[in-house]
Amino acid sequence: MKTLDARGLSCPEPVIMIRNAMASKDAAYQIIVDNAVSRENVTRFAEHQGYKVDVTEADGEFTLNITK
């Protein structure tokens, strides 16, 4: 599983990071973001690409586990 740290970045940077990572065609990714807008945009993008997204929140940070 490829893990990306997008904390401190605002959109569209986290979406661009996950899009670039998905070019590897792996089955699973994890991205950490620290704002709700990035969480929503990354989730929407991943689901549009056919992935399932599970989100957990801890201390104001969101961990998105993205799987095929």
Residue frames relative to the residue before (quaternion, step in Angstrom):
aa qw qx qy qz dx dy dz
M 1.0000 0.0000 0.0000 0.0000 0.00 0.00 0.00
K 0.3157 -0.7421 0.5660 0.1708 3.53 -0.87 0.99
T 0.1507 -0.7981 0.5800 0.0634 3.60 -0.81 1.02
L 0.1200 -0.7881 0.6032 0.0239 3.55 -0.90 1.03
D 0.2071 -0.7626 0.6020 0.1149 3.56 -1.03 0.81
A 0.0044 0.8193 -0.5707 0.0551 3.56 -0.36 1.28
R 0.2928 0.7585 -0.5285 0.2441 3.59 1.16 0.50
G 0.7890 0.2893 -0.2378 0.4871 3.53 -1.00 0.89
L 0.6420 0.5005 -0.3257 0.4808 3.58 1.26 -0.12
S 0.2578 -0.7514 0.5841 0.1668 3.54 -1.08 0.70
C 0.6328 -0.5399 0.3943 0.3907 3.54 -1.24 0.49
P 0.5779 -0.1257 -0.7984 -0.1135 1.48 -2.15 1.26
E 0.3146 0.8028 -0.4768 0.1707 3.64 1.19 0.11
P 0.6736 0.4730 -0.3347 0.4587 3.69 0.79 -0.79
V 0.6366 0.5154 -0.3358 0.4651 3.61 1.02 -0.73
I 0.6400 0.5106 -0.3231 0.4746 3.60 0.99 -0.78
M 0.6304 0.5355 -0.3351 0.4512 3.60 1.00 -0.80
I 0.7041 0.4454 -0.2862 0.4733 3.59 0.82 -0.93
R 0.6080 0.5454 -0.3577 0.4527 3.59 1.04 -0.68
N 0.6680 0.4899 -0.2997 0.4733 3.59 0.91 -0.88
A 0.6425 0.5147 -0.3245 0.4658 3.59 1.01 -0.78
M 0.6610 0.5270 -0.3077 0.4367 3.58 1.00 -0.81
A 0.4963 0.6429 -0.4321 0.3920 3.58 1.22 -0.19
S 0.6165 0.5527 -0.3405 0.4456 3.61 1.21 -0.47
K 0.3447 -0.7814 0.4541 0.2538 3.60 1.33 -0.23
D 0.2733 0.7530 -0.5461 0.2450 3.61 1.07 0.67
A 0.5260 -0.6522 0.4525 0.3052 3.56 -1.24 0.41
A 0.8111 0.1557 -0.0679 0.5597 3.60 1.18 -0.41
Y 0.0332 -0.7702 0.6366 -0.0183 3.51 -1.16 0.81
Q 0.1199 -0.7459 0.6458 0.1105 3.51 -1.30 0.38
I 0.0045 0.7862 -0.6177 0.0191 3.56 -0.92 0.93
I 0.2221 -0.7648 0.5956 0.1046 3.54 -1.01 0.91
V 0.0053 0.7837 -0.6195 0.0447 3.56 -0.81 1.07
D 0.3019 -0.7836 0.5196 0.1574 3.57 -1.19 0.46
N 0.7280 0.3237 -0.2809 0.5352 3.58 1.10 0.59
A 0.6180 -0.6077 0.3724 0.3318 3.53 -1.15 0.75
V 0.6157 0.5537 -0.3587 0.4309 3.61 1.02 -0.70
S 0.6591 0.4885 -0.3085 0.4814 3.59 0.92 -0.87
R 0.6167 0.5466 -0.3413 0.4521 3.60 0.99 -0.81
E 0.6925 0.4790 -0.2777 0.4625 3.57 0.85 -0.96
N 0.6922 0.4854 -0.2878 0.4499 3.59 0.87 -0.91
V 0.6505 0.4914 -0.3199 0.4827 3.61 0.96 -0.80
T 0.6301 0.5319 -0.3308 0.4589 3.59 0.99 -0.84
R 0.6676 0.5046 -0.2994 0.4583 3.57 0.84 -0.98
F 0.6619 0.5050 -0.3092 0.4597 3.60 0.90 -0.91
A 0.6840 0.4953 -0.2977 0.4453 3.60 0.82 -0.99
E 0.6618 0.4965 -0.3118 0.4671 3.57 0.93 -0.85
H 0.6273 0.5313 -0.3313 0.4631 3.58 1.06 -0.70
Q 0.6743 0.4695 -0.2798 0.4966 3.59 1.20 -0.56
G 0.6085 -0.5972 0.3380 0.3986 3.60 1.27 0.08
Y 0.5303 0.6217 -0.4099 0.4052 3.59 1.23 0.33
K 0.3776 -0.6686 0.5869 0.2567 3.54 -1.32 0.41
V 0.1585 -0.8050 0.5687 0.0590 3.60 -0.91 0.90
D 0.0756 -0.7536 0.6524 0.0268 3.54 -0.95 1.01
V 0.1452 -0.8108 0.5660 0.0345 3.56 -0.73 1.11
T 0.0313 -0.7538 0.6557 0.0313 3.54 -1.07 0.84
E 0.1967 -0.7803 0.5850 0.1013 3.55 -1.10 0.74
A 0.1126 0.7663 -0.6265 0.0867 3.52 -1.05 0.86
D 0.8594 -0.0203 -0.0190 0.5105 3.56 -0.84 1.02
G 0.7207 -0.4625 0.2513 0.4511 3.59 0.95 0.85
E 0.6374 0.4782 -0.3324 0.5045 3.58 1.28 0.19
F 0.2544 -0.7640 0.5793 0.1262 3.54 -1.07 0.79
T 0.1464 -0.7578 0.6309 0.0791 3.55 -0.91 0.96
L 0.1280 -0.7965 0.5898 0.0356 3.54 -0.64 1.17
N 0.1329 -0.7625 0.6306 0.0579 3.55 -0.73 1.13
I 0.1017 -0.8182 0.5651 -0.0280 3.51 -0.48 1.31
T 0.0485 0.8167 -0.5689 0.0837 3.56 -0.61 1.17
K 0.5058 -0.6390 0.4941 0.3027 3.55 -1.21 0.57
